[in-house]
Amino acid sequence: MTTETRRAPRLPVPSLIPVRDQMTGAVIGRLSNISETGMLLIASSGLHEDALYQLQFAIPDGRGGQTTIDAGVHLLWREPAQAPEQSWVGFRFLTLPKEQREHLVRWIEESLPAP
């Protein structure tokens, strides 16, 4: 059995949630899992370790719509995935508007399986 050692619980993202680079407008990948402190992406474009990015993605708002999340992130690590030209990328959130952070935390808490 694996013991979770992260500070914040991670939510495996069950649906396709594209992530866009706000500087270029390009979709750079999709969410794999997320917490209130960071996220894991399966990326399809060349990203650089130890770089800063401004990313945007939408999560369910609980009322049948979506809430857009605008996050300033730091790319901590990157590893090749098995699919050609894709990689696993770990980000830490640096900036996240308070209301969006609260919505993200609520979505994660409501979506995590009961212990």
Secondary structure, DSSP 8 states (H G I E B T S, - for coil): ------SS--EE--S--EEEETTT--EEEEEEEE-SSEEEEEE-S---TT-EEEEEEEEE-SSSSEEEEEEEEEEEEEEE-SSTT-EEEEEEEEE--HHHHHHHHHHHHHHS---
